[in-house]
């Protein structure tokens, strides 16, 4: 049996992350010792590592819950897993597109000022204060 600190270390996350995953139902509530400490076994740590890796890949709590449900049925076809992964890829692609648009807007703002005059003449601040989006 491992303490929360040891389980977190083994799964490459923090103790607060372990408590959060318990709170949202991705991990079963830990067994408690007479001292009130949480204790975890190897299966708990394996599940915790799975959840942590899925979260690092950007899967939502709901998607991780779905992945866990699917992982709990190892003899089922993996079509649903493929679908979840494809959805995640599309989501990431959408966020990348949004970030590229944000980058372009920030670069336009950056070109609005070359930094060689007082702040009250700053083109960036003027553009941010203007109700029109920067060109």
C-alpha positions as CSV (number, residue, x, y, z in Angstrom):
1,X,0.0,0.0,0.0
2,X,1.2,3.5,-1.0
3,X,0.5,6.8,0.6
4,X,-0.9,9.5,-1.6
5,X,2.5,11.1,-2.0
6,X,4.0,7.8,-3.1
7,X,1.1,7.0,-5.5
8,X,1.3,10.5,-7.0
9,X,5.1,10.2,-7.5
10,X,4.7,6.8,-9.1
11,X,2.0,8.2,-11.5
12,X,4.0,11.4,-12.2
13,X,1.4,13.8,-10.8
14,X,0.8,15.7,-7.6
15,X,-1.2,14.7,-4.5
16,X,-3.7,17.4,-5.1
17,X,-4.3,15.9,-8.6
18,X,-4.9,12.5,-7.0
19,X,-7.5,14.1,-4.7
20,X,-9.1,15.9,-7.6
21,X,-9.4,12.7,-9.6
22,X,-11.1,11.1,-6.6
23,X,-13.5,14.0,-6.2
24,X,-14.6,13.9,-9.9
25,X,-14.9,10.1,-9.8
26,X,-12.0,9.1,-12.1
27,X,-10.5,7.2,-9.1
28,X,-12.4,5.3,-6.5
29,X,-12.1,6.8,-3.0
30,X,-8.9,5.7,-1.4
31,X,-8.9,3.3,1.5
32,X,-8.2,5.0,4.8
33,X,-5.8,3.9,7.5
34,X,-6.5,4.3,11.2
35,X,-4.4,7.4,10.9
36,X,-6.8,8.9,8.3
37,X,-4.2,8.7,5.5
38,X,-5.2,7.6,2.0
39,X,-3.7,4.4,0.8
40,X,-3.4,3.1,-2.8
41,X,-2.5,-0.3,-4.3
42,X,-0.8,-1.1,-7.6
43,X,-4.1,-1.1,-9.5
44,X,-4.9,2.3,-8.2
45,X,-1.6,3.7,-9.3
46,X,-1.9,2.1,-12.7
47,X,-5.4,3.7,-13.1
48,X,-4.0,7.0,-11.8
49,X,-1.2,6.9,-14.4
50,X,-3.6,6.1,-17.2
51,X,-5.8,9.1,-16.2
52,X,-2.8,11.4,-15.9
53,X,-1.5,10.4,-19.3
54,X,-4.9,10.9,-20.9
55,X,-5.2,14.3,-19.3
56,X,-1.7,15.2,-20.5
57,X,-3.0,14.5,-24.0
58,X,-5.8,17.0,-23.5
59,X,-8.7,14.6,-23.0
60,X,-11.5,16.1,-21.0
61,X,-12.7,14.6,-17.7
62,X,-15.8,13.2,-19.6
63,X,-13.6,11.7,-22.3
64,X,-11.2,10.1,-19.7
65,X,-14.3,8.6,-18.0
66,X,-15.3,7.1,-21.3
67,X,-11.8,5.8,-22.0
68,X,-11.7,4.2,-18.5
69,X,-15.1,2.6,-19.1
70,X,-13.8,1.2,-22.4
71,X,-10.5,0.0,-20.8
72,X,-12.5,-1.9,-18.2
73,X,-13.9,-4.0,-21.1
74,X,-10.7,-5.3,-22.7
75,X,-12.4,-7.8,-25.1
76,X,-14.7,-5.2,-26.7
77,X,-13.8,-3.8,-30.2
78,X,-11.7,-0.6,-29.9
79,X,-13.8,1.3,-32.4
80,X,-15.1,3.6,-29.7
81,X,-11.5,4.3,-28.5
82,X,-10.6,5.2,-32.1
83,X,-13.6,7.6,-32.3
84,X,-12.6,9.3,-29.0
85,X,-9.1,9.8,-30.3
86,X,-10.3,11.2,-33.6
87,X,-12.6,13.6,-31.7
88,X,-9.6,14.7,-29.6
89,X,-7.4,15.2,-32.7
90,X,-10.2,17.4,-34.3
91,X,-10.5,19.4,-31.1
92,X,-6.7,20.0,-31.0
93,X,-6.7,21.0,-34.6
94,X,-9.5,23.6,-33.9
95,X,-7.5,25.0,-31.0
96,X,-4.4,25.2,-33.1
97,X,-6.4,27.2,-35.7
98,X,-7.7,29.5,-33.0
99,X,-4.2,30.0,-31.7
100,X,-2.8,30.8,-35.1
101,X,-5.5,33.5,-35.6
102,X,-4.6,34.9,-32.1
103,X,-1.0,34.9,-33.1
104,X,-1.8,36.9,-36.3
105,X,-3.8,39.4,-34.3
106,X,-1.0,39.8,-31.7
107,X,1.6,40.2,-34.5
108,X,-0.6,43.0,-36.1
109,X,-0.7,44.7,-32.7
110,X,3.0,44.3,-32.3
111,X,3.5,46.1,-35.6
112,X,1.4,49.0,-34.3
113,X,4.2,50.2,-32.1
114,X,7.9,50.1,-32.3
115,X,8.6,51.1,-28.7
116,X,10.4,54.4,-29.4
117,X,7.9,56.8,-28.0
118,X,6.0,57.5,-24.7
119,X,3.4,55.1,-23.5
120,X,0.6,57.7,-24.1
121,X,1.4,57.4,-27.9
122,X,1.7,53.6,-27.9
123,X,-0.1,52.1,-30.8
124,X,-0.7,48.8,-29.0
125,X,-2.4,50.4,-26.1
126,X,-4.4,52.6,-28.4
127,X,-5.5,49.5,-30.4
128,X,-6.5,47.7,-27.2
129,X,-8.5,50.7,-26.1
130,X,-10.3,51.0,-29.4
131,X,-13.6,49.2,-29.8
132,X,-12.5,48.1,-33.3
133,X,-10.4,45.0,-33.6
134,X,-6.8,45.7,-34.7
135,X,-6.1,45.5,-38.4
